[in-house]
Amino acid sequence: MTVAELEVDAKEPVLPSLSPSRAADFKTCPLLYRFRTIDRLPERPTPDQARGTLVHAVLERLFDLPPGERTHAAAAGLVTPEWERLVEGAPPLAELFAEGEREVFLASAGELLEGYFAVEDPSRLEPAERESLVSAVVDERLLIRGYVDRLDVSPAGDLRVVDYKTGGAPREAFEARALFQLKFYALVLWRTRGVVPRVLRLLYLRDREICDYAPDPEELVRFERTLLALWQAIDRATAERDFRPKPSRLCDWCSHQALCPAYGGTPPPFPEPGDQGAEGTLIPQEDDRLTAGDEGEAPRSG
C-alpha cells in the first residue's frame, strides 16, 4: 500500500456499529445495552447458551460433508469434537459443568440435532454461505452488521435467510425479537445485494417447528427508519450519560442485577474516551459474535 493510500485510509471515518443483539438489548433495557456494549462487563455463559453455540457449530460443520454423508449419525459424531474445539478456544466453558454433567450436556445437544433432522434434510441442501458476517451502511452514518447462520440461494437467485434456534418456540414477544433479528439481516442483504430475501426462516429445533416470514421492500424501508431512530436514542443516551433500567420479567435472567439501580445497585463510573477498553469512543465497535446469547429466551410458563 502506498503512502497516499494510507493517508486516504486514515481519513476514512470510523462509523458506529449496531448488531441485532445489541439493538434488541437497548429495546429491552437501555442499561443492559450500556453494561454490555459500553462498559463491556463480562458475562458468564449459561449452559443453554453453550448448548446453542455447540449446536450451531455442529450444523455449520455438517455442511462440510458431501450431501450423502450429512446424516444424523454424522452430526452426532461431531458433537464431542466440536465441544472440545470450543473449549480449546474458550477454556471457561469447561467450568460450566461438574463431574458427570458434561455427558448429560452433550446428550442434550444431540437431542436438539434430532430436532433439526425432523424439520430439514441437509442432504438436499447446498447453502451458499454459513456463519457469514454481513454488513451495510445505512444513511451514510451507521454500520449495521451481524452473523447469518445460513444463507440459501436458489438457481433463480432468490435468497432464504435461515436462523437456528435452540430455545423453545417463543410466545409472541420473543417471536417479535427473533423476527427483528432476521429483518435486520434482510435489510443488510437488500442494501448490499439489491435483493430482498424471499423467505426469513426460523428453525426451532427443540419444538421441531419452522416459522417462515416473507418481507417486502416497503417493510424494510420502515425497519431501516426504526433502526435509525433507535440509534438516535442510543446516541442521545450516550451524550447524556443516561441509560436507565427498564425492569421486566427478563430481569430474572440478567447477569448484572447487583449493579442495577432497580435492584439497589450502583452502575460503575461511565467510561470516558481514552479509558482502557474504551478504544477512543464511547460506542465501541461490536459485532456481538461472541455473545452467546440470544438462545437464552426466557422459559415459557404453562
C-alpha positions as CSV (number, residue, x, y, z in Angstrom):
1,M,0.0,0.0,0.0
2,T,1.4,3.5,-0.9
3,V,1.7,6.4,1.5
4,A,-1.1,8.1,-0.4
5,E,-3.4,5.1,0.1
6,L,-2.5,5.1,3.8
7,E,-3.4,8.7,4.1
8,V,-6.8,8.1,2.4
9,D,-7.5,5.2,4.8
10,A,-6.5,7.3,7.7
11,K,-9.2,9.9,6.7
12,E,-11.9,7.3,6.4
13,P,-14.4,8.0,9.3
14,V,-15.0,5.2,11.7
15,L,-18.7,4.7,11.8
16,P,-20.6,3.5,14.9
17,S,-22.0,0.0,14.5
18,L,-25.0,-1.9,15.6
19,S,-25.8,-5.6,15.7
20,P,-29.2,-7.2,16.1
21,S,-28.5,-8.4,19.6
22,R,-27.3,-5.0,20.8
23,A,-30.2,-3.3,19.2
24,A,-32.5,-5.7,21.0
25,D,-30.6,-5.1,24.2
26,F,-31.4,-1.4,24.1
27,K,-35.0,-2.0,23.2
28,T,-35.2,-4.5,26.2
29,C,-33.3,-2.3,28.7
30,P,-31.1,0.7,27.9
31,L,-29.0,-0.1,31.0
32,L,-28.3,-3.6,29.8
33,Y,-27.1,-2.1,26.5
34,R,-24.7,0.1,28.4
35,F,-23.4,-2.8,30.6
36,R,-22.7,-5.0,27.5
37,T,-21.6,-2.5,24.9
38,I,-20.1,0.5,26.7
39,D,-18.9,-1.0,30.0
40,R,-18.3,-4.4,28.4
41,L,-18.9,-6.1,31.6
42,P,-18.1,-9.9,31.5
43,E,-20.9,-12.4,31.5
44,R,-20.6,-16.0,32.4
45,P,-22.3,-18.1,29.7
46,T,-25.1,-20.3,30.8
47,P,-25.4,-24.0,29.8
48,D,-28.3,-23.1,27.5
49,Q,-26.1,-20.6,25.7
50,A,-23.2,-23.0,25.5
51,R,-25.5,-25.6,24.1
52,G,-26.7,-23.2,21.4
53,T,-23.2,-22.3,20.4
54,L,-22.3,-26.0,20.2
55,V,-25.3,-27.0,18.1
56,H,-24.6,-24.0,15.7
57,A,-21.0,-25.2,15.4
58,V,-22.1,-28.8,14.6
59,L,-24.6,-27.7,12.0
60,E,-22.0,-25.5,10.3
61,R,-19.5,-28.4,10.1
62,L,-22.2,-30.8,8.9
63,F,-22.4,-29.0,5.6
64,D,-18.6,-29.6,5.0
65,L,-19.6,-33.2,4.4
66,P,-20.8,-34.5,1.0
67,P,-24.6,-34.4,0.8
68,G,-24.9,-38.2,1.1
69,E,-23.0,-38.2,4.3
70,R,-25.0,-35.5,6.1
71,T,-26.8,-37.9,8.4
72,H,-28.0,-37.7,11.9
73,A,-25.2,-40.2,12.9
74,A,-22.6,-37.9,11.3
75,A,-24.0,-34.9,13.2
76,A,-24.0,-36.8,16.5
77,G,-20.4,-37.8,15.8
78,L,-19.4,-34.1,15.5
79,V,-20.8,-33.1,18.9
80,T,-17.8,-34.1,21.1
81,P,-15.0,-32.9,18.8
82,E,-16.8,-29.6,18.2
83,W,-17.2,-29.1,22.0
84,E,-13.6,-29.8,22.6
85,R,-12.7,-27.3,19.9
86,L,-14.9,-24.6,21.5
87,V,-13.4,-25.3,25.0
88,E,-9.9,-25.0,23.5
89,G,-10.8,-21.5,22.2
90,A,-12.7,-20.5,25.4
91,P,-11.5,-22.6,28.4
92,P,-14.0,-21.1,30.9
93,L,-16.7,-23.2,29.0
94,A,-15.3,-26.3,30.6
95,E,-16.1,-24.8,34.1
96,L,-19.8,-24.8,33.4
97,F,-20.2,-28.5,34.3
98,A,-19.4,-30.5,37.4
99,E,-18.0,-34.0,37.0
100,G,-20.5,-36.2,35.3
101,E,-22.6,-33.3,33.9
102,R,-20.6,-32.9,30.7
103,E,-22.0,-36.1,29.1
104,V,-25.6,-35.1,30.0
105,F,-24.9,-31.7,28.4
106,L,-23.5,-33.3,25.2
107,A,-26.5,-35.7,25.1
108,S,-28.9,-32.7,25.3
109,A,-27.2,-31.2,22.3
110,G,-27.7,-34.5,20.4
111,E,-31.4,-34.2,21.2
112,L,-31.6,-30.8,19.5
113,L,-29.8,-32.2,16.5
114,E,-32.6,-34.8,16.3
115,G,-35.0,-31.9,16.1
116,Y,-33.0,-30.4,13.3
117,F,-33.3,-33.6,11.2
118,A,-37.0,-33.7,11.9
119,V,-37.6,-30.4,10.1
120,E,-34.9,-30.4,7.4
121,D,-33.0,-32.9,5.2
122,P,-29.5,-31.4,4.8
123,S,-28.6,-33.9,2.0
124,R,-30.9,-31.9,-0.2
125,L,-29.4,-28.5,0.6
126,E,-26.3,-26.7,-0.5
127,P,-26.0,-23.5,1.4
128,A,-24.4,-20.5,-0.3
129,E,-23.0,-19.2,3.0
130,R,-22.7,-20.3,6.6
131,E,-22.0,-18.3,9.7
132,S,-21.4,-15.4,7.4
133,L,-20.7,-11.8,8.6
134,V,-22.9,-9.4,6.6
135,S,-22.8,-5.6,7.0
136,A,-24.1,-2.4,5.4
137,V,-24.0,1.3,6.0
138,V,-27.4,3.0,6.3
139,D,-28.0,6.7,5.9
140,E,-24.2,7.1,5.5
141,R,-23.8,7.2,9.2
142,L,-24.5,3.8,10.8
143,L,-22.9,0.4,10.1
144,I,-25.3,-2.4,10.8
145,R,-23.9,-6.0,10.9
146,G,-24.4,-9.4,12.2
147,Y,-23.7,-13.1,11.6
148,V,-26.2,-15.1,9.5
149,D,-26.4,-18.8,10.4
150,R,-27.1,-19.8,6.9
151,L,-27.9,-18.2,3.5
152,D,-29.5,-20.3,0.8
153,V,-29.7,-19.1,-2.8
154,S,-32.0,-20.7,-5.4
155,P,-30.9,-21.2,-9.0
156,A,-33.2,-18.2,-9.8
157,G,-31.3,-16.0,-7.3
158,D,-33.9,-16.0,-4.5
159,L,-32.5,-15.7,-1.0
160,R,-33.5,-17.6,2.1
161,V,-32.1,-16.5,5.4
162,V,-32.1,-19.4,7.9
163,D,-31.6,-19.0,11.7
164,Y,-31.3,-21.9,14.0
165,K,-33.0,-21.5,17.4
166,T,-32.1,-24.0,20.2
167,G,-34.6,-22.5,22.6
168,G,-38.3,-23.4,22.5
169,A,-40.6,-21.8,20.0
170,P,-41.4,-18.5,21.7
171,R,-44.5,-16.7,22.7
172,E,-45.4,-13.5,20.8
173,A,-43.0,-11.1,22.5
174,F,-40.0,-13.3,21.9
175,E,-41.1,-14.2,18.3
176,A,-41.0,-10.5,17.6
177,R,-37.4,-10.3,18.9
178,A,-36.4,-13.2,16.6
179,L,-38.1,-11.7,13.6
180,F,-36.4,-8.3,14.4
181,Q,-33.1,-10.1,14.1
182,L,-34.0,-11.6,10.7
183,K,-35.4,-8.3,9.4
184,F,-32.0,-6.8,10.3
185,Y,-30.2,-9.4,8.1
186,A,-32.8,-8.9,5.3
187,L,-32.1,-5.1,5.3
188,V,-28.4,-5.7,5.1
189,L,-28.7,-8.1,2.2
190,W,-31.1,-5.8,0.4
191,R,-28.8,-2.8,0.7
192,T,-25.7,-4.7,-0.3
193,R,-27.0,-7.1,-2.9
194,G,-30.1,-5.4,-4.2
195,V,-32.3,-8.4,-3.4
196,V,-35.0,-8.7,-0.8
197,P,-34.8,-12.2,0.7
198,R,-37.8,-14.2,-0.3
199,V,-38.0,-16.1,3.0
200,L,-36.8,-15.4,6.5
201,R,-36.8,-18.8,8.2
202,L,-36.6,-19.7,11.9
203,L,-35.9,-23.3,12.7
204,Y,-36.9,-24.1,16.3
205,L,-35.0,-27.3,17.0
206,R,-36.4,-28.1,20.4
207,D,-40.0,-27.9,19.3
208,R,-39.3,-29.1,15.8
209,E,-41.1,-26.1,14.3
210,I,-40.5,-23.9,11.3
211,C,-41.5,-20.2,11.1
212,D,-41.3,-18.6,7.7
213,Y,-41.7,-14.9,7.1
214,A,-41.7,-13.0,3.8
215,P,-40.5,-9.4,4.0
216,D,-41.2,-6.7,1.3
217,P,-39.3,-3.6,0.4
218,E,-41.7,-1.2,2.0
219,E,-41.5,-3.0,5.3
220,L,-37.7,-2.9,5.1
221,V,-37.7,0.8,4.5
222,R,-39.8,1.2,7.6
223,F,-37.5,-1.1,9.5
224,E,-34.5,1.0,8.4
225,R,-36.2,4.1,9.8
226,T,-36.8,2.2,13.0
227,L,-33.1,1.3,13.3
228,L,-32.0,4.9,12.7
229,A,-34.4,6.2,15.3
230,L,-33.1,3.5,17.7
231,W,-29.6,4.6,17.1
232,Q,-30.5,8.3,17.7
233,A,-31.9,7.2,21.0
234,I,-28.7,5.4,21.8
235,D,-26.6,8.3,20.7
236,R,-28.7,10.7,22.9
237,A,-28.4,8.4,25.9
238,T,-24.6,8.3,25.4
239,A,-24.3,12.0,25.2
240,E,-26.4,12.5,28.3
241,R,-24.8,9.5,30.2
242,D,-28.3,8.4,30.8
243,F,-29.0,4.6,30.3
244,R,-32.0,3.8,32.5
245,P,-33.1,0.4,33.6
246,K,-36.3,-1.0,32.2
247,P,-37.5,-3.7,34.7
248,S,-39.3,-6.6,33.3
249,R,-39.6,-10.4,33.8
250,L,-36.4,-10.7,31.7
251,C,-34.5,-9.3,34.7
252,D,-34.6,-12.8,36.2
253,W,-32.0,-13.8,33.6
254,C,-29.8,-10.7,33.8
255,S,-26.2,-11.1,34.8
256,H,-25.9,-7.6,36.2
257,Q,-28.7,-7.2,38.8
258,A,-26.1,-6.4,41.5
259,L,-25.2,-3.2,39.6
260,C,-28.7,-2.2,38.6
261,P,-30.5,0.7,40.5
262,A,-33.8,-1.1,40.1
263,Y,-32.3,-3.7,42.5
264,G,-30.5,-1.4,44.8
265,G,-27.2,-1.5,42.9
266,T,-24.9,1.2,41.5
267,P,-23.5,1.1,38.0
268,P,-19.8,1.6,37.5
269,P,-18.5,5.1,36.5
270,F,-19.3,5.9,32.9
271,P,-16.3,5.2,30.7
272,E,-14.7,8.2,29.0
273,P,-12.8,8.4,25.7
274,G,-9.3,7.2,26.4
275,D,-10.2,4.9,29.2
276,Q,-8.7,1.5,29.0
277,G,-11.0,-0.6,26.8
278,A,-13.0,2.4,25.5
279,E,-11.0,2.4,22.3
280,G,-11.3,6.2,22.0
281,T,-15.0,6.1,21.5
282,L,-18.0,5.8,23.9
283,I,-19.7,3.4,21.5
284,P,-17.4,0.5,20.9
285,Q,-17.5,-1.1,17.5
286,E,-19.0,-4.5,18.1
287,D,-20.4,-7.4,16.1
288,D,-21.8,-9.5,19.1
289,R,-20.3,-12.6,17.6
290,L,-19.1,-13.9,21.0
291,T,-22.3,-13.0,22.8
292,A,-23.6,-16.5,23.4
293,G,-26.9,-15.4,23.8
294,D,-29.7,-14.9,22.0
295,E,-30.5,-18.5,22.6
296,G,-31.4,-17.6,26.1
297,E,-35.1,-16.8,25.6
298,A,-37.0,-16.7,28.8
299,P,-38.6,-20.0,29.6
300,R,-42.3,-20.2,28.8
301,S,-44.8,-20.7,31.6
302,G,-47.6,-23.2,31.2
